[in-house]
Amino acid sequence: MFSMFSYFSGLLLFCLKRKHLLLMLLSLEFIIISLYMNMFIYLSLNFNEYYFCLIFMTMSVCEGVLGLSILVSLIRSHGNDYFQSFNILW
């Protein structure tokens, strides 16, 4: 129950905090951690198979690193992480 509440609160934060890229990345990581917790509980109760949890955590770390690299390149090119300060088509 707690993992579903944290998932929906992370989704709500993702929808509301669209001004900064860093806040969006943090809310995405919160969603990923709540999904991981939900999957870990489900797999531990039913199958005792944790290999898929390891693969999921590896992919989520790669997603986080990719988001941080986009954030760093955005700050180096534009000076801030506001979405309104640059045009996506340029």
C-alpha positions as CSV (number, residue, x, y, z in Angstrom):
1,M,0.0,0.0,0.0
2,F,2.8,2.4,0.8
3,S,4.6,1.7,-2.4
4,M,1.5,2.5,-4.5
5,F,1.0,5.7,-2.5
6,S,4.6,6.7,-3.1
7,Y,4.3,5.9,-6.8
8,F,1.2,8.1,-7.2
9,S,2.8,10.9,-5.2
10,G,5.9,10.8,-7.4
11,L,3.7,10.8,-10.4
12,L,1.9,13.9,-9.1
13,L,5.2,15.6,-8.4
14,F,6.3,14.8,-11.9
15,C,3.2,16.4,-13.3
16,L,3.3,19.5,-11.1
17,K,7.1,20.3,-11.1
18,R,7.7,20.9,-14.8
19,K,9.7,24.1,-14.4
20,H,13.1,22.6,-13.5
21,L,14.7,19.6,-15.1
22,L,16.4,18.6,-11.8
23,L,13.0,18.4,-10.0
24,M,11.6,16.2,-12.8
25,L,14.6,13.9,-12.6
26,L,14.2,13.6,-8.8
27,S,10.6,12.7,-9.1
28,L,11.4,10.1,-11.8
29,E,13.9,8.5,-9.5
30,F,11.3,8.5,-6.7
31,I,8.9,6.7,-9.0
32,I,11.6,4.2,-10.0
33,I,12.4,3.5,-6.3
34,S,8.7,3.0,-5.4
35,L,8.4,0.6,-8.4
36,Y,11.5,-1.3,-7.3
37,M,10.1,-1.6,-3.7
38,N,6.8,-2.8,-5.1
39,M,8.5,-5.3,-7.4
40,F,10.8,-6.5,-4.6
41,I,7.9,-7.2,-2.3
42,Y,5.9,-9.0,-5.0
43,L,8.9,-11.2,-6.0
44,S,9.8,-12.0,-2.5
45,L,6.3,-13.1,-1.5
46,N,5.7,-15.2,-4.6
47,F,8.8,-16.5,-6.3
48,N,12.0,-15.6,-4.2
49,E,13.6,-14.7,-7.5
50,Y,15.7,-11.5,-7.1
51,Y,17.6,-11.6,-10.4
52,F,15.0,-9.5,-12.2
53,C,15.3,-6.9,-9.4
54,L,19.0,-6.7,-10.1
55,I,18.5,-6.1,-13.8
56,F,15.8,-3.5,-13.0
57,M,18.1,-1.6,-10.6
58,T,20.9,-1.7,-13.2
59,M,18.6,-0.2,-15.9
60,S,17.3,2.5,-13.5
61,V,20.9,3.5,-12.6
62,C,21.6,3.9,-16.3
63,E,18.5,6.0,-16.7
64,G,19.6,8.2,-13.9
65,V,23.1,8.7,-15.3
66,L,21.6,9.6,-18.7
67,G,19.3,12.2,-17.1
68,L,22.2,13.7,-15.1
69,S,24.3,13.9,-18.2
70,I,21.5,15.7,-20.1
71,L,21.2,18.1,-17.1
72,V,24.9,18.9,-17.1
73,S,25.0,19.5,-20.8
74,L,21.9,21.7,-20.5
75,I,23.4,23.8,-17.7
76,R,26.7,24.2,-19.6
77,S,25.0,25.3,-22.8
78,H,22.2,27.5,-21.3
79,G,23.3,28.4,-17.8
80,N,20.2,27.0,-16.0
81,D,17.7,24.2,-16.0
82,Y,14.5,26.1,-16.8
83,F,12.5,24.7,-19.7
84,Q,11.3,28.1,-20.7
85,S,14.7,29.5,-21.3
86,F,15.4,27.5,-24.5
87,N,13.6,26.4,-27.5
88,I,13.6,22.7,-28.2
89,L,13.4,23.1,-31.9
90,W,16.7,25.2,-32.2
